[in-house]
Every structure is written in structure tokens, then in C-alpha cells.
């Protein structure tokens, strides 16, 4: 692999500049104002894959944002790796907290700051540059296919139909994804599981119009007050979720599994300093690593209602709203949990308000086997470039399409991410360390090499 590494070292500046071009495109899938930019980003991804060595690349239209498909088939008898990533990004709000423009990539202290730097343009683009490196040095040992979508940040609503309609085209031996994180550069790790997701929006209506808070206050139910009380009741004094049936299918880890999970390097004081918190919070009886990896959660993601403009307006609002997400663990089904939430929220609503619950999107939890050829190839690849064996961990986030790949295509997934938990994904000042970006480009060819070798045995 020396020639491949030499090529990468000689082209580092080029690899950075090309990533920056992609990061400058505001491909915000949640905001239709940016539809043209999102489409432009899809075209840019397609062109980058062709320049990297793919023999075929296309922008596939969907009912929403397009999906980019590309392939390089060097020998049909060789293993095929299907790489998944996404080119869409989260909205950058609140803009005032960014130290530099979210779509003006900037390097500070060895870190790339931009929306999408880590999630997922930076990590996705590592695979493009790794392909280029292998192709230019004649070291490609597997067939490669790419599926890069533009709707991951809004729940991938059109990926399922695309997979169903293109099962023959997407035939492969494994799905490789870099959209996750590792413990640290000193303690490389591979995520062996992700939580599922159920995302809801609730609307509480009181009076049929906004009212004067002096004339009607104290006599008419305020939807903001009622909604706040309803939300507060969703956890008990032990921070246990109170929705009836929520935990029915949750299986606790046995003592040996808990000890193995908690043996991963973790500094609680550093963890708290990371977000300037006085102490951690969560379900009683579980550690922070358990709370963020193997226990289900319910979180309030947004709440609004009434007057929030400058100055004062004495109004008793007609409506109040909230967005609520639930992270799910294996055996919990997102559709079932959504139904349980809806039934519970309607049940706890007092008779002086009406409630509307809307389900946005969801996905299932996944656990990837650690004894597979693909996992062993990822393990060997990371050991080759980091000089130490990676630690298996459970991720707290969700990539709903992982379960979809298995259900529709019959393919397992390897989650070989190079981000860090402090990369501020979905937050202002998202960053991706330059060294992580290049380390990913260096490691991915080793995965191809070892996957090809281990697949023969």
C-alpha cells in the first residue's frame, strides 16, 4: 500500500480544496429555499466520483432530493463494496453562534469548520478520495458502488423506494458507512450498533384565537402551560419514560455485557467540561455510556408558541407546539412506539385543550456482528493505520437506513466512522479534524484490501 499512501501524501492540498468546494454548497434538505443548491450538490458529487475513477455515475431523481449512484466494476467475480453516504446537511441555525460562515469552510487549530464538515460530506468524501488513490495506483481489489443520498437529515423518505426499485443494480457483499464517530484518535473504535428513532410533532390548542392575557388570563387554559406540564410528565422522578408499554420490548444487557461496554475509555469530568455542564442527567441506575448507547430516550427538540418577537406583547396564545424525538434500542419498533406515544399524549391531555400528534420519520435500531468478514476487515484496517486494535462501541445516534439496507437488500453494514463526539454535528461550529479526514482516506483502502483477502478464505 506504499504507493497508495505516497499518492495521498502528495495530493493532500488537492483533497482539502475539493472537499471545501463541496462544503461551500448549502445543500440543506429540510429547507425548500435551498432545493437548487441541493440539486447542484448532487451534480458535484457525481462529477467527483467520475473524476475519482468510477466508470459510471448518475444523478437519480426521486420524489424529493436526488440520489447519486456510481460504480466501478473491475471484475464481477471479486467482492463488491457498496458505500453509503449523504450530501445533505442540517440547517446552520442559530447563525449568530458560528465563529465563521457555516458555508465558508475555514481551518482553525487543525480543524475544518463548516456545516457538513463531519456530517457527512467530509466523511463521505474520504471514500471518493480513497477510490481515487486506489485507482491511480492500481491497488483497487474490490468492485465499488456508491449510493450518496440527499435526504438523510430529513429521514430518507425516498431511499426505501429507490432501494426497492434498484435491487439488481445495488447487489453487493457489504455496505460500508462512515457517518459515525470513534472514541478518540488515541482510542480508535468501531460502532457495532445504533439506536432507532421515532420523531413526533405535537400541537396543543386552547382558545380558538389568541386572547388578551389580562382579560382572559386565569380563566382560559394557556396551551403553552398545558403543553409544558404534559411534556414534564413524560419522565418520572427517576427520569424513566412514563409512556405505557414503552419499555415492553427493551432487553437489559447482562452484567458481563455492561462491564464490557463500560470498560471503554471514558473521562466523565472531560465529558462534562465539553458542554460546560455541572453534572450529567439521565435514567437512574445506568451509566453515561449506557444511557447514550443501549438505553432508549425521549428528548424535547423544540418548543414554541405565543409571542417570541422583540419587546412585550400580552397575549394568551391559541396554540403551542413541540418536536419530540425518541431514540430506540433493539426490539423496539418505531411504528409501535409512535402509536404508543400518540395514544399516551392524547390520554394525558386535559379536556380544555385539543391535541394533534404528527409522526415525522423513524427507523429501527441495528446491531452489527463483530465476527463477520467485513468487521474483521475494518478491525485490521484501523489497526494497520492507527497501530492498535479498535474498541467495539455502541452509538447513541440513528441512521435509519441501516436497517433498510438489511431488510431490502439483505446486506449487513460496517460502521467505520472517523468523526469525534465533540465535532458539533447538528450544532453551530461543526468541525472535522484535518488529521481525521486524511486518516480516513488512508484507512479505507486497507479495508478494501483486507475485505478482498478475507473473503477468499
C-alpha positions as CSV (number, residue, x, y, z in Angstrom):
1,X,0.0,0.0,0.0
2,X,3.1,2.3,-0.1
3,X,2.2,3.7,-3.5
4,X,-1.3,4.5,-2.4
5,X,0.0,6.3,0.8
6,X,2.5,8.2,-1.3
7,X,-0.2,9.4,-3.7
8,X,-2.3,10.5,-0.8
9,X,0.5,12.4,0.8
10,X,1.3,14.2,-2.5
11,X,-2.3,15.2,-3.0
12,X,-3.4,16.4,0.4
13,X,-3.8,20.0,-0.5
14,X,-5.9,19.0,-3.5
15,X,-8.1,16.7,-1.4
16,X,-8.8,19.5,1.0
17,X,-9.6,22.0,-1.7
18,X,-12.0,19.7,-3.3
19,X,-13.8,19.0,0.0
20,X,-14.0,22.7,0.5
21,X,-15.8,23.1,-2.8
22,X,-18.4,20.7,-1.7
23,X,-18.8,22.3,1.8
24,X,-19.5,25.7,0.2
25,X,-22.7,24.3,-1.3
26,X,-25.6,24.9,1.1
27,X,-27.4,21.6,0.5
28,X,-30.0,21.9,3.3
29,X,-32.5,19.2,2.6
30,X,-35.1,20.5,5.2
31,X,-35.5,23.9,3.6
32,X,-37.0,24.1,0.1
33,X,-35.3,27.5,-0.3
34,X,-32.2,25.5,-1.0
35,X,-33.6,23.0,-3.4
36,X,-31.5,24.3,-6.3
37,X,-28.3,24.2,-4.2
38,X,-29.1,20.6,-3.1
39,X,-29.5,19.6,-6.7
40,X,-26.2,21.4,-7.6
41,X,-24.5,19.4,-4.8
42,X,-25.8,16.1,-6.2
43,X,-24.2,17.0,-9.6
44,X,-20.9,18.0,-7.9
45,X,-20.8,14.6,-6.1
46,X,-21.5,12.8,-9.3
47,X,-18.6,14.6,-11.1
48,X,-16.3,13.9,-8.2
49,X,-17.0,10.2,-8.4
50,X,-16.3,10.2,-12.2
51,X,-13.0,12.0,-11.7
52,X,-12.1,9.6,-8.9
53,X,-12.3,6.7,-11.3
54,X,-15.9,5.4,-11.5
55,X,-16.9,4.1,-14.9
56,X,-20.4,5.2,-14.4
57,X,-22.2,7.8,-12.3
58,X,-25.7,9.2,-12.4
59,X,-28.0,11.6,-10.6
60,X,-31.2,9.6,-10.0
61,X,-34.3,11.8,-9.5
62,X,-36.7,10.9,-6.7
63,X,-39.9,12.5,-5.4
64,X,-37.6,14.6,-3.2
65,X,-33.9,15.3,-3.5
66,X,-31.9,13.2,-5.9
67,X,-29.7,10.2,-5.1
68,X,-26.3,9.8,-6.7
69,X,-25.3,6.3,-7.8
70,X,-21.9,5.3,-9.2
71,X,-19.9,2.2,-9.7
72,X,-16.5,0.8,-10.8
73,X,-16.7,-2.9,-11.6
74,X,-13.1,-4.3,-12.1
75,X,-14.1,-8.0,-12.1
76,X,-17.6,-9.4,-11.4
77,X,-16.0,-12.4,-9.6
78,X,-14.5,-10.1,-6.9
79,X,-16.3,-8.9,-3.8
80,X,-18.4,-5.7,-4.1
81,X,-18.4,-2.9,-1.5
82,X,-21.5,-0.6,-1.5
83,X,-20.5,2.7,0.1
84,X,-23.3,4.8,1.5
85,X,-23.2,8.5,2.5
86,X,-25.2,11.6,2.3
87,X,-24.5,15.1,0.8
88,X,-27.4,16.9,2.5
89,X,-26.7,18.9,5.7
90,X,-28.6,20.2,8.7
91,X,-29.8,23.9,8.8
92,X,-27.0,26.0,10.3
93,X,-29.1,27.9,12.8
94,X,-28.5,29.7,15.0
95,X,-26.2,31.6,12.7
96,X,-25.1,34.1,15.3
97,X,-23.2,31.4,17.2
98,X,-20.9,30.5,14.3
99,X,-17.4,31.9,14.5
100,X,-17.1,31.7,10.7
101,X,-19.7,31.3,8.0
102,X,-21.2,27.8,8.0
103,X,-20.7,27.5,4.3
104,X,-17.3,29.2,4.2
105,X,-15.0,26.3,5.2
106,X,-12.2,27.5,7.5
107,X,-9.3,25.7,9.1
108,X,-8.6,26.8,12.7
109,X,-6.3,24.8,15.0
110,X,-6.1,21.9,12.5
111,X,-9.9,21.6,12.3
112,X,-12.2,22.2,9.3
113,X,-15.1,24.3,10.4
114,X,-18.2,24.2,8.2
115,X,-21.7,22.7,8.1
116,X,-21.3,19.2,6.8
117,X,-17.6,19.0,7.6
118,X,-18.1,15.8,9.6
119,X,-21.8,15.0,9.0
120,X,-21.4,13.8,6.3
121,X,-19.6,15.5,3.5
122,X,-16.2,15.2,5.0
123,X,-16.6,11.5,5.9
124,X,-18.4,10.6,2.6
125,X,-15.7,12.4,0.6
126,X,-13.0,10.3,2.2
127,X,-14.3,7.3,0.3
128,X,-14.2,9.3,-3.0
129,X,-10.6,10.2,-2.4
130,X,-9.7,6.7,-1.3
131,X,-11.1,5.4,-4.5
132,X,-9.1,7.9,-6.5
133,X,-5.9,6.8,-4.6
134,X,-6.5,3.1,-5.2
135,X,-7.5,3.7,-8.8
136,X,-4.5,5.9,-9.6
137,X,-2.0,3.4,-8.1
138,X,-3.7,0.3,-9.5
139,X,-4.5,-1.1,-6.0
140,X,-8.2,-1.5,-6.3
141,X,-9.0,-5.0,-5.2
142,X,-12.8,-4.9,-4.9
143,X,-15.7,-3.7,-7.1
144,X,-17.1,-0.5,-5.7
145,X,-20.6,1.0,-5.8
146,X,-21.7,4.3,-4.2
147,X,-25.1,5.4,-3.1
148,X,-25.0,9.0,-1.9
149,X,-28.4,10.5,-1.0
150,X,-29.7,14.0,-0.3
151,X,-32.4,13.4,2.3
152,X,-30.7,11.7,5.3
153,X,-31.2,14.7,7.5
154,X,-35.0,14.6,6.9
155,X,-35.4,10.8,7.4
156,X,-34.5,9.4,3.9
157,X,-38.2,9.2,2.8
158,X,-37.3,8.3,-0.8
159,X,-34.4,6.0,-0.2
160,X,-36.7,3.0,0.5
161,X,-38.5,3.2,-2.8
162,X,-35.1,3.6,-4.6
163,X,-33.7,0.5,-3.0
164,X,-36.8,-1.5,-3.8
165,X,-36.6,-0.4,-7.5
166,X,-32.9,-1.0,-7.9
167,X,-32.1,-4.2,-6.0
168,X,-30.3,-5.7,-9.0
169,X,-28.2,-2.6,-9.5
170,X,-27.3,-2.4,-5.8
171,X,-26.2,-6.0,-5.4
172,X,-23.1,-6.1,-3.2
173,X,-21.4,-8.1,-0.4
174,X,-21.4,-5.4,2.3
175,X,-22.4,-1.8,2.9
176,X,-19.6,0.5,4.2
177,X,-20.7,3.6,6.0
178,X,-18.6,6.5,7.5
179,X,-21.2,8.6,9.3
180,X,-20.3,7.8,12.9
181,X,-17.6,8.6,15.4
182,X,-14.8,6.9,17.3
183,X,-13.8,7.4,20.9
184,X,-10.6,9.4,20.1
185,X,-7.6,9.2,17.8
186,X,-5.8,7.6,20.8
187,X,-8.5,5.1,21.3
188,X,-9.9,4.2,17.8
189,X,-13.2,2.4,17.9
190,X,-15.9,0.8,15.6
191,X,-19.6,1.3,16.3
192,X,-21.3,-2.1,16.4
193,X,-24.8,-0.7,16.9
194,X,-27.0,2.3,16.5
195,X,-30.3,3.3,18.2
196,X,-33.5,3.6,16.2
197,X,-35.7,6.8,16.1
198,X,-39.3,7.9,16.3
199,X,-39.8,11.6,15.7
200,X,-43.0,13.4,16.6
201,X,-44.5,16.8,16.4
202,X,-47.3,17.8,18.8
203,X,-49.8,20.7,18.7
204,X,-51.9,21.8,21.6
205,X,-54.9,24.1,21.0
206,X,-56.8,26.0,23.7
207,X,-59.0,29.0,22.7
208,X,-60.0,29.4,19.1
209,X,-57.8,32.6,18.7
210,X,-55.1,34.5,20.6
211,X,-56.6,36.3,23.6
212,X,-55.6,39.3,25.8
213,X,-53.8,37.8,28.7
214,X,-55.2,40.4,31.2
215,X,-58.8,40.0,30.1
216,X,-58.8,36.2,29.8
217,X,-55.7,35.1,31.8
218,X,-56.5,32.9,34.8
219,X,-59.9,31.9,33.3
220,X,-58.8,30.2,30.0
221,X,-56.2,27.4,29.7
222,X,-52.9,28.6,28.3
223,X,-51.7,26.0,25.7
224,X,-48.1,26.7,26.5
225,X,-48.6,26.0,30.2
226,X,-50.6,22.8,29.4
227,X,-48.1,21.6,26.9
228,X,-45.2,22.2,29.3
229,X,-47.0,20.2,32.0
230,X,-47.7,17.4,29.6
231,X,-44.1,17.2,28.4
232,X,-42.8,17.3,32.0
233,X,-45.0,14.3,32.8
234,X,-43.3,12.2,30.2
235,X,-40.5,11.4,32.7
236,X,-40.9,10.4,36.3
237,X,-38.7,11.3,39.3
238,X,-36.1,8.7,38.1
239,X,-36.1,10.0,34.6
240,X,-37.9,6.9,33.5
241,X,-40.2,7.4,30.5
242,X,-43.8,7.2,31.6
243,X,-45.4,6.1,28.3
244,X,-47.3,2.9,28.9
245,X,-45.7,-0.1,27.1
246,X,-42.6,1.9,26.1
247,X,-40.2,-0.5,27.7
248,X,-42.0,-3.7,27.0
249,X,-39.5,-4.9,24.4
250,X,-36.4,-3.4,25.9
251,X,-33.8,-6.1,26.9
252,X,-31.3,-5.1,29.5
253,X,-27.7,-6.1,29.0
254,X,-26.4,-8.8,31.3
255,X,-23.7,-8.0,33.8
256,X,-20.9,-9.1,31.5
257,X,-22.1,-7.0,28.6
258,X,-22.5,-4.0,30.9
259,X,-19.0,-4.4,32.2
260,X,-17.6,-4.7,28.6
261,X,-19.5,-1.6,27.5
262,X,-18.2,0.4,30.5
263,X,-14.6,-0.7,30.0
264,X,-14.3,1.7,27.1
265,X,-12.0,4.7,27.9
266,X,-14.3,7.4,29.3
267,X,-13.5,10.5,31.3
268,X,-16.7,11.8,33.0
269,X,-15.1,15.1,34.0
270,X,-13.9,15.8,30.5
271,X,-17.3,14.8,29.2
272,X,-18.9,17.4,31.4
273,X,-16.4,20.1,30.6
274,X,-17.1,19.5,26.9
275,X,-20.5,21.2,27.2
276,X,-19.9,23.2,30.4
277,X,-22.5,21.2,32.4
278,X,-22.3,20.9,36.2
279,X,-23.4,17.3,36.2
280,X,-24.8,14.5,34.0
281,X,-28.5,13.7,33.9
282,X,-30.4,10.6,32.9
283,X,-32.2,7.4,33.8
284,X,-31.4,6.3,37.3
285,X,-29.4,3.1,37.6
286,X,-27.4,3.5,34.4
287,X,-24.0,5.0,33.5
288,X,-23.5,7.7,30.9
289,X,-22.2,5.2,28.4
290,X,-25.3,3.0,28.9
291,X,-27.6,6.0,28.7
292,X,-26.2,7.1,25.4
293,X,-25.7,3.7,23.8
294,X,-28.1,1.0,25.0
295,X,-31.0,2.7,26.7
296,X,-34.0,4.3,25.0
297,X,-34.6,8.0,25.5
298,X,-37.2,10.7,24.9
299,X,-36.0,14.3,24.3
300,X,-37.7,17.6,23.6
301,X,-36.1,19.1,20.4
302,X,-38.0,22.3,20.2
303,X,-41.0,24.1,21.8
304,X,-42.7,27.3,20.7
305,X,-46.0,29.2,20.9
306,X,-47.3,32.7,21.5
307,X,-45.3,35.9,21.0
308,X,-41.5,35.5,20.7
309,X,-40.6,38.7,18.9
310,X,-38.8,41.8,20.3
311,X,-40.4,43.6,23.3
312,X,-43.6,42.6,25.1
313,X,-47.0,41.5,23.9
314,X,-49.5,40.4,26.5
315,X,-51.1,37.5,24.7
316,X,-52.7,34.2,25.7
317,X,-51.9,32.1,22.7
318,X,-54.3,29.8,20.9
319,X,-51.7,27.1,20.2
320,X,-48.4,25.7,21.4
321,X,-46.1,23.2,19.6
322,X,-43.2,20.9,20.3
323,X,-41.0,18.5,18.5
324,X,-40.0,15.3,20.4
325,X,-37.6,12.5,19.4
326,X,-37.3,9.1,20.9
327,X,-34.1,7.0,20.5
328,X,-34.9,3.3,20.4
329,X,-33.0,0.2,21.1
330,X,-33.1,-3.3,19.5
331,X,-36.5,-5.0,19.7
332,X,-38.3,-1.6,19.9
333,X,-40.3,-0.8,16.7
334,X,-40.5,2.8,15.6
335,X,-44.1,2.5,14.3
336,X,-45.3,0.8,17.5
337,X,-43.5,3.4,19.7
338,X,-45.1,6.2,17.6
339,X,-48.5,4.7,18.2
340,X,-47.8,4.3,21.9
341,X,-46.7,8.0,22.1
342,X,-49.7,9.2,20.2
343,X,-52.2,7.3,22.4
344,X,-50.4,8.4,25.6
345,X,-50.3,12.1,24.6
346,X,-53.9,12.1,23.8
347,X,-54.7,10.3,27.0
348,X,-52.9,12.8,29.3
349,X,-54.4,15.9,27.6
350,X,-56.9,17.7,29.8
351,X,-60.4,18.3,28.4
352,X,-59.9,22.1,28.0
353,X,-57.4,21.6,25.1
354,X,-57.3,19.6,22.0
355,X,-54.2,17.7,20.8
356,X,-52.8,16.8,17.4
357,X,-49.8,14.5,17.0
358,X,-47.9,14.2,13.7
359,X,-45.3,11.5,13.0
360,X,-42.4,12.8,11.0
361,X,-40.0,9.9,10.5
362,X,-38.4,7.0,12.2
363,X,-36.1,4.0,11.8
364,X,-35.1,0.8,13.6
365,X,-32.1,0.1,15.8
366,X,-29.3,-2.1,14.4
367,X,-26.6,-4.3,15.8
368,X,-23.8,-5.4,13.5
369,X,-22.0,-8.7,14.1
370,X,-18.3,-8.5,15.2
371,X,-17.4,-11.9,13.9
372,X,-18.1,-11.1,10.2
373,X,-15.5,-10.9,7.4
374,X,-16.4,-7.2,7.0
375,X,-16.0,-6.3,10.7
376,X,-12.7,-8.2,10.8
377,X,-11.5,-6.3,7.7
378,X,-12.4,-3.0,9.3
379,X,-10.7,-4.0,12.5
380,X,-7.5,-4.9,10.6
381,X,-7.6,-1.7,8.5
382,X,-7.8,0.5,11.6
383,X,-5.1,-1.5,13.3
384,X,-2.9,-1.0,10.2
385,X,-3.2,2.8,10.3
386,X,-3.7,3.6,14.0
387,X,-1.3,0.9,15.3
388,X,-3.8,-0.5,17.7
389,X,-6.9,-2.7,17.6
390,X,-10.2,-0.7,17.6
391,X,-12.6,-0.9,20.6
392,X,-16.2,-2.0,19.7
393,X,-18.8,0.6,20.9
394,X,-22.5,1.3,20.7
395,X,-23.5,4.6,19.1
396,X,-26.2,6.8,20.5
397,X,-27.3,8.3,17.2
398,X,-29.5,6.8,14.5
399,X,-29.0,6.1,10.8
400,X,-32.5,4.6,10.0
401,X,-31.4,3.4,6.6
402,X,-29.0,0.8,8.0
403,X,-32.0,-1.5,8.9
404,X,-33.4,-0.7,5.5
405,X,-30.3,-2.0,3.7
406,X,-30.6,-5.3,5.6
407,X,-34.4,-5.6,5.0
408,X,-34.4,-4.6,1.3
409,X,-31.0,-5.6,0.0
410,X,-30.2,-8.4,2.5
411,X,-26.9,-6.6,3.3
412,X,-25.1,-6.1,6.6
413,X,-23.3,-2.8,7.3
414,X,-19.9,-1.9,8.8
415,X,-19.9,1.5,10.6
416,X,-16.4,2.7,10.1
417,X,-16.6,6.4,11.1
418,X,-13.8,8.8,11.8
419,X,-15.7,11.6,13.5
420,X,-15.4,12.6,17.1
421,X,-18.2,13.2,19.7
422,X,-17.1,16.8,20.0
423,X,-17.4,17.6,16.3
424,X,-20.6,19.7,17.0
425,X,-22.6,17.9,14.4
426,X,-26.1,19.5,14.1
427,X,-24.8,22.4,16.1
428,X,-23.0,25.7,15.4
429,X,-19.3,25.5,14.6
430,X,-19.4,21.9,13.3
431,X,-15.9,20.8,12.7
432,X,-13.8,17.9,11.4
433,X,-10.2,17.5,12.3
434,X,-7.9,17.6,9.2
435,X,-5.9,14.6,10.6
436,X,-9.1,12.6,10.9
437,X,-10.0,13.4,7.3
438,X,-6.7,12.2,6.0
439,X,-6.6,9.2,8.4
440,X,-9.9,8.1,6.9
441,X,-8.6,8.4,3.3
442,X,-5.6,6.3,4.4
443,X,-7.6,3.6,6.2
444,X,-10.3,2.9,3.7
445,X,-8.0,1.3,1.1
446,X,-6.9,-1.1,3.8
447,X,-10.5,-2.1,4.3
448,X,-10.8,-2.9,0.6
449,X,-7.5,-4.9,0.7
450,X,-8.5,-6.9,3.8
451,X,-12.1,-7.5,2.7
452,X,-10.8,-8.9,-0.6
453,X,-8.3,-11.1,1.2
454,X,-10.6,-12.4,3.9
455,X,-13.5,-13.0,1.5
456,X,-11.3,-15.6,-0.2
457,X,-10.7,-17.6,2.9
